[in-house]
């Protein structure tokens, strides 16, 4: 995603690389030259998750879907732009 000049990413989804017996999670987030790049992959490796693997798989899924892990926040670096004050 391209963003306007003078914008910077102050919060990006965290990079992740995790595996369980039932699934794999990978995410790579980067901001460079006014471009945000996010590559993400969640692989379910079993058609049925066994009960003994469910807790680890659910933790993996929750880390992938939680709101904080999917939030982008930008800030304008231009000093001529007035900041909002309550």
URCORTA-V236826 format. One record per residue. N is the residue number from 1. RES is the residue in one letter. SS is DSSP state (~ for helix, > for strand, _ for the rest). PHI is phi in whole degrees, -180 to 180 (none if undefined). OMEGA is omega in radians with two decimals (999 if undefined). Layout:
N_RES_SS_PHI_OMEGA, N_RES_SS_PHI_OMEGA
This chain:
1_X___none_3.05, 2_X_>_-88_3.07, 3_X___-123_-3.12, 4_X___-61_3.04, 5_X___-58_-3.14, 6_X___74_3.01, 7_X_>_-96_3.04, 8_X_>_-133_3.09, 9_X_>_-83_3.12, 10_X_>_-102_3.05, 11_X_>_-150_-3.12, 12_X___-129_3.02, 13_X___-59_-3.10, 14_X___-70_3.01, 15_X___-70_-3.12, 16_X_>_-142_3.03, 17_X_>_-153_-3.05, 18_X_>_-142_-3.13, 19_X_>_-139_2.92, 20_X___-128_3.09, 21_X___-63_-3.05, 22_X___-103_-3.08, 23_X_>_-160_3.14, 24_X_>_-134_3.12, 25_X_>_-128_3.06, 26_X_>_-140_3.00, 27_X_>_-148_3.09, 28_X_>_-131_-3.13, 29_X_>_-118_3.14, 30_X_>_-146_3.05, 31_X_>_-132_-3.12, 32_X_>_-154_3.07, 33_X___50_3.09, 34_X___62_3.13, 35_X_>_-128_3.03, 36_X_>_-99_3.09, 37_X_>_-126_3.09, 38_X_>_-130_3.05, 39_X_>_-111_-3.06, 40_X_>_-142_3.11, 41_X_>_-148_3.04, 42_X_>_-127_-3.10, 43_X_>_-115_3.02, 44_X_>_-97_-3.02, 45_X___-96_-3.14, 46_X___-134_3.13, 47_X___-70_3.09, 48_X___-132_3.14, 49_X___-87_3.12, 50_X___-63_-3.10, 51_X_~_-53_-3.10, 52_X_~_-71_3.13, 53_X_~_-103_-3.01, 54_X_~_-61_-3.08, 55_X_~_-59_3.13, 56_X_~_-67_3.13, 57_X_~_-65_3.12, 58_X_~_-63_3.09, 59_X_~_-62_3.10, 60_X_~_-63_3.13, 61_X_~_-61_-3.13, 62_X_~_-62_3.13, 63_X_~_-67_3.13, 64_X_~_-78_-3.01, 65_X_~_-101_-3.08, 66_X___-62_-3.04, 67_X_~_-57_-3.12, 68_X_~_-62_-3.11, 69_X_~_-81_-3.09, 70_X_~_-124_-3.06, 71_X___-105_3.01, 72_X___-113_3.08, 73_X_>_-130_3.13, 74_X_>_-116_3.08, 75_X_>_-134_3.10, 76_X_>_-86_-3.11, 77_X___-90_-3.06, 78_X___-77_-3.12, 79_X___-69_3.13, 80_X___-77_3.12, 81_X___-85_-3.14, 82_X___-69_3.09, 83_X___-85_3.10, 84_X___-74_3.08, 85_X___-123_-3.11, 86_X___-65_999
